[in-house]
Amino acid sequence: MGECPCAAHFDDSGRHYVWIAFLNIDNDQYEAERDYRLVPMNAWTVWLSGSPWFHCQLVFWNELKQHFVTFTVNSHYKTVIYDTRKQFARGWCFYRLVTDAARERAMYDFLVDEYHAKRPFNQIGAVMLYIRPVDLGGTAWFCSELTIATLQRAGYLRHVAPHAVGPGELKTLLERPSELELEASEHPRDLKSFHDDPRSFDDV
């Protein structure tokens, strides 16, 4: 295990951060986050959960490359993906997890492994989430399931069943007192500028 992505240099505090971003159904990025196939997943999730928060993803700062790295999964992209040029428009909210180097690295490495494994979107799990949750044993993920599984690689939320928690429920869970040191955060790009590097899917 090498150095963590942020190298404790995101700001002058020497702390290590990972962001969890949530997308509200009232947003300016809806088309970019569509999970529609046979089932309109975004509307389905909002209706069944009773929460306007229908999608989430993880954000890391890479100090060496001087850019943010976002990881997510949805049916539009079909497998776990990452992006170094993600643009967050109106409708997103952010929580900043204060962690340590080993935990940050564990989360990042897990997501990189899932990306390289081309782990698929858990369509059946997303559809059945509010009817009868389906556990596929980590062979596929929907967005909040992947987020929780990632946090668990760092020892957080061990008591939570990832396959049984949607984005809205996860957001509520994170807002309760827990072992996570969380801060409501500004837009990450407002906290630190970065270069619009050409997108790369080989050097994460």
Order of alpha helices (4+ residues) and beta strands (2+ residues): beta-alpha-beta-beta-beta-beta-alpha-alpha-alpha-alpha-beta-alpha
